[in-house]
Amino acid sequence: MRRIPPTIASQHPDNAFAPYWDKAGRPFISAYQEIGEAVACFQDLGVSEYMWDWEGKHADAAAIDRLFSEHYDYFSKHRLGRDKFLTFRIPNIWKEKGYNLLQAMTVILSSEDFARDLKFRSRPLFEVILPMTERADQVMHMQKLFQKLARFKANDFAPDQPANTDYLELIPLVEGVESQLGVAELLADYVKLHKQHFGRTPSYIRAFLACSDSSLSSGFLAGILGNKLGICRLHAFAKQTGIPVFPFLGAGSLRFRGGLAPDTIDRFITEFPGVRTVTVQSAFRYDHSLKEVKAAIKRLEKELPVSKPRAIDRASQNALTAIIRHSAELYKNTLGGLIPDMEAVFKAVPKRRDRRQHIGLLAYARSMGQQSLPRAITFTGGFYSIGVPPEFIGFGRTLRSLKPADLQLLKREYPNLTNDIEAAGRYLNADNLRALAKRGKAWGQVAEDVHAAQAILDVEFGPRTADEKAHHKLAAAALALRDDQAILPDLISKMAGLRKSIG
């Protein structure tokens, strides 16, 4: 069986600083630079896999041609598809226009031809990520489309050439909390459909759980717990069916988006045992010293494959599910009243990658009810930049509602509960929150969350280090100047540097 990569470098645009390899010192990374970035991640950092994103952004269709042509010596020794892996994140045609899908699938086919001509035996591209997967038939539809395209190419375009492999590995990316709770049922349906069509079960499954969007849609606590239960249920499914399943987690640096940074490896492995692949996003790679980054990736490469998954009994799972749903309800009911006051701040969050517009013909929009939400990085960075980390929304009131036994269960299954909210709380500007609470009920509910969390967990929030105190002052200025689009982006960039992540 192929090697499962423990780390995948992704193009998530959450870096505060310029990449170490950019001589001009520009934090913005263009689509054209991503070829060199992929090689740097493999060669310099020791990452096993690189995610090539075709979802909602501009992608270089000549990726394989350029990698092999410009870096032949490296890839002749470190074969794509055997030693290093490039994995496309394709568009979800049920959520956005699928103009990129045919192009991405054609690249997968032509790259196999190119590799064959170069006498590379391994198929360089054979696996794709399907974002926002909600049903098993969506995964099977993509496999059938690829199979049809591969056979069409072989029969009509290159009948005198060796036929392309007509099977594509699919990685379902499950983003919403409710979908994560039902991930085992989704895989069971997928296995059934796969067997009906191909006459066999999959040889293995990589199942991708999102941290950012589960928190964005349902709140921090629900997102964390949804991922924990998802990982637990994936391993139970593998044990029950005998099909190897490799949980794959998409985590950013700040706690709201998963909390994986070079200085939080111990915390991450403790919270998510059994994860076999994890994203190392732009902030992870570029907002810390090169020495720290390489050491952290080396640890993940070594420790993730052997981390022992944690089993959670059914009664505890049911109790945690009830906490998830109550917490998500509090978060959603509060968030609607916060978004109107945040729109100017979201608009000022600096961009770090070539992306299509968030709305319109070519992209999709995330939403909650009638309100459109920004992407998770912008959302997280916006709230941090006014000194109100989004981890707090609904958090304290959820804790306050729990019976002692349920709070004890939560602390047992989420051992870094107090440490995580305390880490977020170092960027709290209580003065800003008090001023905002005078504007409306929703901000007052967030203040209530802060007070409840402090009382129940016996912690004090606020800045401690010099950098955190500087962030506190800049957040005060950002709130006062939030309608000034000329000044606000620079303030947000400075704060991002202090916390080592845009969002």
N, C-alpha and C positions, 0 to 999 in steps of 0.2 A: 504493500500500500504506500501511496505517496506520503511524504513528510508533511505534517500539519504545521504551518508557520505559527510560532507563538506571538510574533509582533508584526503588525501591518502599519506602515506609515500611511496616513491618510492626508487628504488635501483640505481638511477642515480649516477654515481661515481664522484661527483664534490666536495667532501669534501677536505679541506686542512689539517685538523687536525684529530687525532684519535677520534673515538666515545667515549663518556664519560663512556661507560660501558666496554671498553676494558682495562683491568688492565695492559696489556703490553704496551699500548700507541702506537699501530700500526695504521696508517691511512688506510692501506689496509684491506679490509673486505672480507674474504673468503666466498665461497658459504656455507660452513658448519656453519658459524657464523650467517647466515641470519635468522635462526629459532629464536635464542635468540634476534636478532635485532627486529624481528616482535613483539615479546612479549614486549620488552622494549618500542617500539613505542606505543603500546596499553596501557600498564600499567603505564609507567613513564610519557609519553608525552601527553597522552589523544587523540592521533590520532584515527580516526574512522575506517580507512581502510588501508590495506597494499598491495602494488602491488608486485606480485611474477612474476619475469620476466623470461620467457622462450624464449625470442627473442634475438638471437645473444649472449647468455651467457649460462654458465653451471648452471642448476637449480637442486635443491634437490627434487627428485620425492617423497621422503618420508615426505614431508612437513606436511601434515595433521596428519599422524601417529605420528610424533615426537611432533607436537604441542599438540595433545590430550594426548599422553603418558607422555611427560615430564612436561606438564603444565595443568594437568587435573583439579586441583582445580580452577585455573583461568577461564578456558573455561567452566567449569560446571556452573559458575556464570555469565560469559560474553560470551554468545553463539555466535559462528561464524555463520554468515548468518542471525543473528537477531540483536545483539548488536554491534558486531565488524565484519569486513568483510575482507576476503582475496580474492583478484581478480587477476587471471592469465592474464598476457600479453603474448598471444600465438604467435607463428611464423606466418608470412605472407608467405604462400606457393607460392605466385606469385613473391616474392622477394628473398627468401632464401630457402634452402632445409628444408623440413618439417619433419625432423627426430623427432623433439621434439613434434610435434602436437599430434600424437597418444598417446604418453605417458602422455601428459598433460590432454587430454580428459579422458583417463583411470583413472587418479588420481581423476578427478572430480566425476566419477562414484563410484569408490571404497570409496571415502571419505563419500559419502552419506550412503553407507552400514555401514561404521565404526561408523558414528554418530548415525545411527539407533540402532546399537548394544549397544551403550553407553546410549541409551534412551534420546539422544538429539533430540528434535523434529524438529529443524530447519535444513534445507539442508545447509551444511557449504560452499559449492562452487556452484554457480549457474550463474555466470556472468564472461565474459572474454573480454579483450581488443584486438581488431584486429588492429595492427599497419599498417600504410601506406595504409589505406583504400582509394580506388579510385573510386569504383563502388559498387552499392547496391547489385549486384549479388554475390560479394565476401562475403558480410555479410550473405546472405541467404545460400550460399554454406556451410559455417561453421555450420550454424544451422542444415542444412540437414545432414551433416556428423555426427554431434553429435547425432541427432535423430536416424540415422541408427545404430551407434555404441551402443547406449543405448538399442535398441531393440534386436540387435544381442547378446549382453551380457545377456539380460533377457531370451531370447529364447534358447540360446545354452550353456551358461555357468552357469546360475543360475536359471533354470526353477522352482525350488522349493522354491525360495526366493522372497520376494516382488520386483516387478519391479522397476527399477530406473526411476526417472523423465527423460523424453526424450526431454525436452525443455531447451535450453541454452540461457540466455540473452547475447546479443552482444553489445559491446560498440565500434562503429567505431572511430578509431583514425585518424583524417584527418590532414596531415602534411604539404603539400605544400600550398602556398598562393592561387593559383588558385582553388585548391580543397576546401579550406576554404570559398572562395567566392561562391562556388557552393554547399555548404553543405546542404542548404535547398532542392535543387533539388535532391541530393543524398538521403536524408531522404524520400522525396516524392516517389521516385522509390522503396526504401526499403519497405515502408508501403504498396505499391501496391503488391509487390512480397510476402510480409508476409501474406497479406490477401488472396492471391491466394493459398498459400500453407497451411496455418493454419486455414483459414476460419475466421480470425479476425484480427484486427489491433493490434499492440503492446500496452500493457497497459501503457507503458512509454518508453522513450528513453533517455539514457545518451550519449551525443555526445561529443567526446574528441577532442579538438583543441590543436595542438602543438605550443609552442613558439619557441623552439630551432631550429627545422628543417625548419620552415618557414623563420626564420632569416638566417639560414645557406644557404638556397637555393636562397633567394630573397633579403636579406639585412634587417637590423634592422627596418627601417621605414616601409617597406612593410610588415614585419612580424607583427609589432604592429598593424598596420591598418587592416591587414587581419584578425587578431583575433577579433578586435573590430567589424568589419562588420559581421564576422561569428557569434558572440554572438547575435548581433542584429537580424540577419536573423533566427537564431534558435528560438528565442522568438516569432518572427513574425509567423514562421511555427507552433509553438505550439498554438498560438492564432487562427490561421486560421483553423487548423485541430481538435482542441480540445484534442490532444494527449499531455500529459505532457512531456516536453523536459527539461532536466537538463544539461546545458552546463558545461563542464569539461575542465579545462585548465592546461596544463603541463608547469610550469614555474620554471626556475632556479633562482639563487640569483642575478647574474649580469644582467644588463639591456638588453644586447643582447639576453639573454635566458629567458626573461620575467620579471625579476626584483622583485622577491618575496623573501624577507628575513625577519627575525624577526623585523628589524627596518624600514621596508618599507610597513607595513600593510596598513596604511592610503593611501599611494600612489597607492597601488595595487587595493584597493577597489574603489578608485576614477576612475582609468583607465578602470577597467573591471567589472562594475556593472552588476549584473545578472548572474555572474558565480556561480554555485552551488557546485562544487567540484574543489579543487586545489591540485596539488602535493606539498608536502613539501619534498624536495630532501635532499640528504646527507649533503650538505653544510648548508642548513637551520638548520638541526638538530644538527650538530656536530661542526660548526665553530662559535657558539655563546654560551653564558652562558646558562646553563640548565634553570635558572629562566626566562631568556628572551624567550627561545624557548617555554616553557610551557605556558607563558602568551600570546605569539603570536598565538599559536595553539588554545588556549581557545577563543581568539577574532575571529579567522576565523570560528571556530565551531559555534559561536553565531551569527556572522554578515553575513556570506555568504548566509545562507538560506533565509534571508529577504532583501538582497540588491535588490534594484529596477532596472530592466534593463532599458537601455537608448534606446529610439527609435530614429532612424536617418531617415530623410525623403529621398525619392527616389533621388531627385536632388543632395542632399549632398552625398549620397552613390555613385552616378555616378562620382561626382567630386573626391571623395576619391579614388575610383577605378582607375581613371586616374593617380592620384598621385602614387598609389601603382605600377602601371605598368611602369611608367617612372622611379621611384626610383629603381625598380628591374632591369631594363635594364642598368642603370648606374652602379649598384653594380656588375652585372654579367660581364659587359664589362671590369670593372677594376680588378675584382678578379683574372681572368685568368693570369694577369701579376704579381700578388703577390705570388701565390702559390709556384712557383719554389724556391723563396727565403725563404719560410717558412718550407720547408719539414724537415730540420734538427731540427728546433724548435719543430714541431709537434711530431717528434720521441722522443724527450726528456721529453715530458709532462708525469709526473708520473701516473701510473695506480692505481686505487683504488678498483677494483672489478675483480673477475674471469670472463673474457670475452673470447669468441672465437676470433681467428684471424679475422681481418677486411676483409680479402679477402680469397678466397679459397672455398672449397667444402661446408663448414658448415655455412658460413656467406654471407652477401651481402655487397656491397660497395656503398656508396653515391657518386654521381659524378655530375659534371657540364661540359657538352660537353664531351671532351676527357679526362678531368682531374678527378682523384679520389680525393675526399675530406675526411678528417678525420671526426670522429664523432664530434658533435657540441661542446661537452665539451672540447675536445682536441683543436679544431679550436679556440674557444674563449680564452682558456688559453694560447695558443700559441701567439696570437696577443697581448693580454694583457702583456705577458712576455717580449715583445720587446718594450713596451711602445706605442703601436699603437692600441688602442681599436677598434674592428671591427665595432662598432656602427657608426664610421665615414665614412665608405666606401660608397660613393654615397650620403651621407646625405646632406652635405653642397651644393653640386651642385643641388640636388633636390630642396632645399629651394630657391636657387637663381633663379631657372627656374619658380617659381610660380608667378602667378598674385597676386596682393594684396588681392583680395577677396578669392582666394584659400588658401593663407597663413593664413588669418584670420579664415577661416573654419578649417584648420588644427589645429590651436591653440585652437579653441573652442572644437573640438572633441578629442583632445589629450592635455588635460590641463597641463600635466607634461612634455610637449615637451622640454622646456628649462631646467627644473630641471634634466631630464633624461640624456640629452647629456652633461650637466655640470658635473653630477656624473661620467659618463664615462671619461670625459675630465680630471678629477683629476689624472688619471693614464696615461695621455699622456706625452711622453718624446719627446718634440719638436726637440731636438738635434738628436735623433735617426731617426726621420722622415725626417729631412733635409738630413742626411747622406744617407738614403735609397732612397730619391728622386733623388739623383745623379746617382743611379744605373739604373733607368728606368722610363719610362713614367707613369706606373701604380701608383708607389709610389708618384710621383708628383701630380697625380690626387687626391690621399688621402690628401696630403698637401693642395691642393686647397679646398677640402671638409672642412678641419679644418678652414681655413681662412674665407671661406664663412659663415660657421656656427657662428663663432665669430662675424662677422660683422652684420649679419642679426638678430641674437638673442641678441646681445650686451652683450656677456659674454667673460670671459677670462678662458682659459683652463690651467691646470697645477696643481701640487701638492700644498696642503695647510697644511695638518696635518703632524706630525712627521712621521707617518706610510707611508703616501703618498710620502713624500720626500725620505724615505728609499727605497720605491718601485722604485722611479725614478732612484736612483743610481744603484740598482740591475738590472734594465732594460738596463741601459747603459752597464753594465758588460755582461749581457746575449747576447746583440747584438754583442759585441766584441768577445765573446766566443761561438757563436752559433754552431760552428762545433766541439766543444769539448764535446762529449757525456759523458765524465767522470765528468765534473763539472756542465754542464748546468742543469741537472735534479735537483740538490740541489738548484741552484739559483731560478729555477721555483717554487720549493716547498716553499722557503722562501717568494717569492712574493705572492704566493697563500695564505699563512697565513696572510700576511698584508692586502690583500683585502677580506679575508674570503670566498674564493672559488677558486677551481682550475680553473674553467672556466664556 
